[in-house]
Amino acid sequence: MTMHRAKGTEFSRVLLFGVTQGAIPGPVQDETYSQDALAEALLRERSLLYVAATRARDELAVSWSGQASDFL
Protein backbone atom coordinates (compact mmCIF):
# COMPACT_ATOMS: atom_id res chain seq x y z
CA MET A 1 0.00 0.00 0.00
CA THR A 2 1.29 3.46 -0.78
CA MET A 3 1.51 6.22 1.80
CA HIS A 4 -1.20 8.10 -0.11
CA ARG A 5 -3.62 5.16 0.07
CA ALA A 6 -2.98 4.73 3.80
CA LYS A 7 -4.75 7.99 4.66
CA GLY A 8 -7.75 7.37 6.89
CA THR A 9 -6.76 3.81 7.77
CA GLU A 10 -5.25 2.22 10.88
CA PHE A 11 -3.16 -0.91 11.31
CA SER A 12 -1.76 -2.79 14.27
CA ARG A 13 1.72 -2.73 12.73
CA VAL A 14 3.23 -0.52 10.06
CA LEU A 15 6.57 -0.97 8.32
CA LEU A 16 7.97 1.99 6.42
CA PHE A 17 10.91 0.89 4.31
CA GLY A 18 13.29 2.80 2.10
CA VAL A 19 12.99 6.03 4.08
CA THR A 20 16.25 7.36 2.67
CA GLN A 21 17.43 10.82 1.74
CA GLY A 22 16.48 11.34 -1.90
CA ALA A 23 13.45 9.05 -1.67
CA ILE A 24 11.67 10.93 1.11
CA PRO A 25 11.56 13.75 0.36
CA GLY A 26 11.56 12.94 -3.32
CA PRO A 27 14.01 14.66 -5.62
CA VAL A 28 13.17 18.33 -6.01
CA GLN A 29 14.84 20.57 -8.55
CA ASP A 30 15.61 23.89 -6.85
CA GLU A 31 15.56 25.82 -10.11
CA THR A 32 12.03 24.65 -10.99
CA TYR A 33 10.48 25.90 -7.74
CA SER A 34 10.27 29.30 -6.13
CA GLN A 35 11.31 29.33 -2.47
CA ASP A 36 7.64 29.31 -1.40
CA ALA A 37 6.76 26.44 -3.74
CA LEU A 38 9.80 24.46 -2.58
CA ALA A 39 8.85 24.96 1.08
CA GLU A 40 5.28 23.87 0.31
CA ALA A 41 6.45 20.75 -1.57
CA LEU A 42 8.71 19.76 1.33
CA LEU A 43 5.88 20.34 3.81
CA ARG A 44 3.60 18.04 1.78
CA GLU A 45 6.30 15.33 1.77
CA ARG A 46 6.86 15.68 5.53
CA SER A 47 3.11 15.58 6.17
CA LEU A 48 2.72 12.46 4.04
CA LEU A 49 5.43 10.65 6.01
CA TYR A 50 3.73 11.73 9.24
CA VAL A 51 0.40 10.34 8.03
CA ALA A 52 2.03 7.04 7.08
CA ALA A 53 3.84 6.73 10.42
CA THR A 54 0.74 7.51 12.46
CA ARG A 55 -1.29 4.71 10.84
CA ALA A 56 0.37 2.32 13.32
CA ARG A 57 -1.72 1.56 16.38
CA ASP A 58 0.75 -0.70 18.23
CA GLU A 59 4.06 -0.94 16.41
CA LEU A 60 5.99 1.12 13.86
CA ALA A 61 9.22 0.01 12.18
CA VAL A 62 11.21 2.27 9.85
CA SER A 63 14.10 1.11 7.71
CA TRP A 64 16.59 2.75 5.37
CA SER A 65 19.96 2.06 3.84
CA GLY A 66 22.66 4.64 3.42
CA GLN A 67 21.56 8.05 4.68
CA ALA A 68 18.23 8.20 6.48
CA SER A 69 15.76 10.87 5.45
CA ASP A 70 16.18 14.21 7.19
CA PHE A 71 12.49 13.91 8.07
CA LEU A 72 13.21 11.17 10.63
Secondary structure, 3 states (H helix, E strand, C coil): CCCCCCCCCCEEEEEECCCECCCCCCCCCHHHCCHHHHHHHHHHHHHHHHHHHCCEEEEEEECCCCCECCCC
